[in-house]
Amino acid sequence: MTEIQNPKRYDLEDRTFQFAKSCRNFIKKLPKIITNIEYGKQLARSSGSQAANYIEANESLSKKDFVMRVKICRKESKESRLWLNLCDINSDKELEKEQNILIKESAELMNIFGAIIRKSE
């Protein structure tokens, strides 16, 4: 008898870490203009914050604390999407592709965190 495994099973801590890391790599490639420098700083903060807060949620002391941390994760993912959309990629097709992948991932993370919140409240 063969066991069926889900090949797309994710560890959410790892997924949020990879998102923050991918955002960092994206920021490094942005054209160095004043707005991108500021948006890049904000993106680095919000993407890292959602990863850190998810780790904190898993170490929470109560259900209320867990839900609050996950709400922060959702908020930071939404904020990351904003900064990603504001970054000026200067018509670079490769950078645009990377930007769109990151925007999609931030939306998926928002949905995952939203589902966790709904099931936890």
C-alpha positions as MATLAB code, in Angstrom:
seq = 'MTEIQNPKRYDLEDRTFQFAKSCRNFIKKLPKIITNIEYGKQLARSSGSQAANYIEANESLSKKDFVMRVKICRKESKESRLWLNLCDINSDKELEKEQNILIKESAELMNIFGAIIRKSE';
ca = [
       0.000    0.000    0.000;
       1.426    3.380   -0.973;
       1.134    6.417    1.212;
      -0.005    9.618   -0.469;
       1.906   12.674    0.653;
       1.179   16.296   -0.051;
       4.245   17.587   -1.948;
       3.126   21.197   -1.442;
       3.029   21.082    2.345;
       4.586   24.230    3.797;
       6.112   25.090    7.100;
       4.679   28.591    7.549;
       7.669   29.759    9.606;
       9.929   28.788    6.720;
       7.588   30.311    4.153;
       7.473   33.669    5.944;
      11.279   33.574    6.324;
      11.692   32.876    2.597;
       9.325   35.747    1.764;
      11.368   38.169    3.890;
      14.577   36.892    2.306;
      13.151   37.225   -1.214;
      12.051   40.792   -0.432;
      15.578   41.586    0.763;
      17.030   40.244   -2.495;
      14.452   42.218   -4.511;
      15.361   45.436   -2.660;
      19.031   44.963   -3.559;
      18.120   44.963   -7.278;
      15.952   48.111   -7.236;
      17.166   51.248   -9.015;
      18.818   53.495   -6.410;
      16.427   56.439   -6.438;
      15.207   58.264   -3.339;
      11.711   56.771   -3.313;
      12.975   53.197   -3.796;
      15.443   53.637   -0.963;
      12.626   54.655    1.386;
      10.152   52.055    0.075;
      12.882   49.414    0.291;
      13.489   50.241    3.953;
       9.777   49.935    4.686;
       9.525   46.678    2.737;
      12.477   45.201    4.622;
      10.821   46.107    7.931;
       7.320   44.847    7.112;
       8.416   41.590    5.446;
      10.779   40.799    8.299;
       8.139   41.738   10.859;
       5.569   39.283    9.521;
       8.150   36.496    9.721;
       9.223   37.446   13.247;
       5.659   37.825   14.486;
       4.721   34.395   13.170;
       7.571   32.883   15.184;
       6.288   34.840   18.192;
       2.754   33.555   17.558;
       3.997   29.980   17.710;
       5.597   30.739   21.081;
       2.572   32.618   22.443;
       1.493   32.235   26.035;
      -2.241   32.299   25.360;
      -4.774   31.941   22.567;
      -5.448   35.694   22.739;
      -1.724   36.410   22.330;
      -1.548   33.957   19.399;
      -4.468   35.615   17.595;
      -3.005   39.096   18.152;
       0.384   38.052   16.721;
      -1.238   36.465   13.667;
      -3.277   39.651   13.141;
       0.001   41.575   13.134;
       1.379   39.090   10.575;
      -1.616   39.735    8.325;
      -1.224   43.506    8.714;
       2.508   43.368    7.926;
       1.907   41.153    4.871;
      -0.631   43.676    3.614;
       1.833   46.492    4.224;
       4.551   44.563    2.353;
       2.225   44.342   -0.629;
       1.801   48.126   -0.562;
       5.571   48.777   -0.586;
       6.081   46.199   -3.329;
       3.476   47.944   -5.477;
       5.083   51.357   -4.868;
       8.622   50.336   -5.852;
       9.733   51.845   -9.166;
      11.227   49.067  -11.279;
      11.986   51.381  -14.216;
      10.448   49.113  -16.918;
      12.793   46.216  -16.049;
      10.894   43.082  -17.170;
      12.861   40.683  -14.930;
      12.346   42.917  -11.913;
       8.653   43.264  -12.791;
       8.295   39.478  -12.865;
       9.983   39.201   -9.449;
       7.822   42.040   -8.093;
       4.628   40.299   -9.259;
       5.678   36.990   -7.689;
       6.313   38.757   -4.367;
       3.004   40.633   -4.547;
       1.215   37.329   -5.149;
       3.035   35.703   -2.228;
       2.145   38.577    0.111;
      -1.518   38.190   -0.884;
      -1.380   34.438   -0.261;
       0.204   35.001    3.162;
      -2.536   37.522    3.991;
      -5.156   34.918    3.097;
      -3.439   32.215    5.157;
      -3.169   34.482    8.191;
      -6.804   35.530    7.737;
      -7.895   31.879    7.708;
      -5.862   31.169   10.846;
      -7.512   34.125   12.589;
     -11.027   33.049   11.578;
     -10.430   29.492   12.813;
      -8.836   30.682   16.066;
     -11.432   33.223   17.193;
];
